[in-house]
Amino acid sequence: MADFGLKTVEWKDNSVIMIDQTKLPNELVYVKYTDFNDVATAIRNLVVRGAPAIGVSGAFGLALAALQSNASTKDQLISDLEKAKKILFDTRPTAVNLAWGLDQIMNVAKHGNTVDEIRQHVINTAKQMADDDIKINMTMGKHGSQLFDDNDTIMTHCNAGSLATVAYGTALGVIRATKESGKNIKVIATETRPVQQGSRLTAFELKHDGFDVSLIPDTAVGYTMANNLVNKVVVGADRVLRTGHVYNKIGTYQVALMAKQHGIPFYVAAPLSTFDMKSNPQDVIIEQRKGTEVTQIGDKKTAPDGINVINPAFDMTPPELISGIITEAGVAKPPFVESIPKLFEANK
Ligand code: MRU
């Protein structure tokens, strides 16, 4: 095990290896895919999830599609890759990293000359994206760690850790880097109903890596804040707009509102690949997931048959609730309309 935590997704011997996150925390199982259609199904079914992890998985999916294609000309190969891109893109609509990863690969493919050259460039680029993800998270972690102090208890929601990225994590990367800088910290993880990324994944990952972590039900966020059991919050993001509107796992908005009420700083950690500088809030599609995620816990039914369910996977936290957005290019502070473009300038 590398010292930056679990390795969520990687390319090995012309195949994609992933941790099957649906099996956690009971079993740590790795799955192997050689067909891009299986990668698409894995993204849709949350075998792999978390914005940066699905960005890299999409890129690896296109690398498999390049190997699977029987094309003998560049045009045929590009056409096969476009078809695969659509299948991979249609899996999940909210996290912008998926589109980002797929576009990066298509761009490289279009610049290649021969079928063999394109295949090689696509694979190399996808592998490079995976390596870069870890480096970016570590840089982001260093920037973010300066916002946290010795003896802080930090709340996080959902899973923005190694398991949501290739490794190290975004929000949990900041928490890792804070601990690595010698500060003594504790973590509170919300369980994050309905799919339990907090209890199944964050609690698993932090415990696996030796952190002092406590799990709370989502409904105890107010209690822990009102009783001074938490003094900072850091979460990840699936999409950040140029205005500082942040889309993240359902429930994030409630945590941010509660933090504002109690004067607790609320930070977001996200790489620049999670920023969508073009869209407005009304353009962003919030993924709606199946009702059984709410009417059941695992296989056990917890609601009456035929009940109507509203099950959005993400919500939007408005900029006025956010104290800072941590990226690999530095920390953006309000007003975000001014500070976010500056980060992109600095990163050129
Ligand atoms: O539905 P998921 O599990 O893919 O949602 C993931 C989240 O909302 C994470 O908090 C977000 O992707 C940030 S991950 C670095």
Boltz pocket constraint, residues with backbone or C-beta under 6 A from the ligand:
constraints:
  - pocket:
      binder: B
      contacts: [[A, 48], [A, 49], [A, 50], [A, 51], [A, 52], [A, 95], [A, 157], [A, 158], [A, 159], [A, 160], [A, 161], [A, 164], [A, 165], [A, 169], [A, 170], [A, 171], [A, 197], [A, 235], [A, 236], [A, 237], [A, 238], [A, 248], [A, 249], [A, 250], [A, 269], [A, 313]]
      max_distance: 6.0
